[in-house]
Amino acid sequence: MKKGLIWLSLLAASVTGAAHAGDAEIQQSLKTLGVQKADIQPSPVAGLQTVFTDNGVLYVTSDGKHILQGPMYDVSGAVPVNVTNQILIGRLQKLVPEMIVYKAPKEKHVITVFTDITCGYCHKLHSQMKEYNDLGITVRYLAFPRQGLSSQAEKDMQSIWCMADRRKAFDAALSGESTQPATCNVDIKKHYELGVQFGVQGTPAVVLNDGTVIPGYQGPKEMLAMLDAQAAMSKAKG
C-alpha cells in the first residue's frame, strides 16, 4: 500500500505545473517514473483523461496538474456505478477471442473469471463446471498468474493458451498433468494487466457483464442467485 502511495505522489509531482499538458507530455512524465506503457484515452468526465497503465487506471486533468487514482463512480442514480470498470468492459470484450470458454447449453448468464492454475479455489470452481453450465452460467477464463509475469504459473498458462485445444490443455493442467511448452502470438500479459486494472488481487476473480468484480469463489447455486438478483436489479433500473 505504501509503495502505491509513493508511486502516486511521485507521479503527481512529476506533472504538476505542466500547464495544458498533452498526451506526449503525460507519457514522458510517466516514463520518468519507469512506466513504459500508458494508453491515454478520453474520459466520461469533461476535463479529465483516462490513463491505462500496468499499475491500474488513472485520471489526469487536462492541464496535467492533478492525477486521480480510480475507480471513478457515477452517483447520480439510485445505485452508485463503477464507471472505471464499465470502461474496462470494452477492453475485456476485445479479449473474447482469447478466452477459454465453457458455454452453458441453455445460457442465462455469462461470467468472466480471472484464474490461476495453481489456485486451490480455481480448481474447485473448475471441478464444478458442469453444475455452473447446467444452471445456465457460461464461464469464460482469462489468465491471472498470482505470482506475477515471471512465475512458472505464467509460463505454464502462456503455453496452455498457445495450445491448439486450449480447453483440453486447461482441463489437463487443472487435473494435475504437466504442461508442455508452447508459443504463439497470444500474450497473457494483456490478461494480467487487465486484471490489475480491474483491481484483481487474487483468484478466482469473477467479472460480471456490467463490470462488477466479485472476488473469490462462489458456488454454482450462490453464483446463480447473485446473477439472477443482479439481472432483476438491472431490469428494474431499465
Helices and strands as residue ranges (DSSP letters): H 2-15, H 23-31, E 38-42, E 48-53, E 56-61, E 67-69, E 73-74, E 81-82, H 83-94, G 96-98, E 100-102, E 109-115, H 120-127, H 129-134, E 137-143, H 152-161, H 166-174, H 189-198, E 205-207, E 213-215, H 220-237
